[in-house]
Amino acid sequence: AIDYINTIEKKEKVLLLTAYRLDGKGINGIEVIERSKMQNQSVLVTNTYISKIKEFNEKIKFLKLFAKVFINDIPIVV
C-alpha cells in the first residue's frame, strides 16, 4: 500500500484512512502515514488504542484520530 500511495502524483487529492493496528503486517498505521508522506491528509481510525495513541500526539503533531465506532456514519462523496 505504501509503495502504491507513493506513486500517486496528486497526493493532495487523497484522504488516507488507516487503522493503527495492522495485524500480521509488522507495521502500524502511524508508520504507514509517515512512510507515505501523507501527514496532512490522513486520519488514524482506531478504537482500541486511542488513549495510548494520544500519548504520541505531542511527538506526532500531524496525527488526527477517529474512533472506528463512528466510521459508518461518515458519508463519502466521490
N, C-alpha and C positions, 0 to 999 in steps of 0.2 A: 504494500500500500504506500509506503514512504517513497519508494522508487517511482511509482506511478504519479503521486502527488508532485514530486519534484520535476516531472516532465511537463506539467501544466504551465502554459505561458502566461495566462492571466489569472494568477492565484488570487488577486484581489476580488474576483468574482465568485470565489468558492468559500463556502462555510463548512468547516471541518467539525463534525461531531464525533467524538471518540470516547469510549469508556476508559476508566482508569485501569481496571483490571482486564488484561487480555490474556486469559488463561492459556498456558502452554506456549506462549509466544516469546518468553524471555525478555519482554519489553512492556512498559506500561504506557498509558495514554499521554502522559506528560512528555515522555520521550518521543512519541510519535509526533506530537505538536512541535517540539523543538527541532527534531531532525528534518521535518518537512518545512521548517521555517514558516509556520502558519500561526504564529503567536497572536497576530492582530485579528484573525478571523476564525478563531477556534473556540469551542466550548467543550469542557470536560463533563461528560454526562456520567453521573455515578450516583450511588446510593450508599453503599457500604462504607466507603472511605471518606465521606465529606468532612467529618471532624478531623481526621488525620491529614487530609489534603490541605485544609485551611492553615495548618501549621506551616506548610510550604509556601503559602501565599506571600509572605514577606520576602522570600527569596525569589519567587517566580511572579513578578508583577503582572504578567500577561494573563494569568490563569482566571478563566471565567468558569464557574461551576453551575451545573444544573442537575437537579435530582431526577433520577430515572422515573420516579412515580408520576411525574408531570409530562413526560415526553409525548404521550399520546394526545395531549391537549394542545399541542403546538401545530397550527396549520402551516403547511409548506406549500408555497405557491411558486410554480416554475414558469 
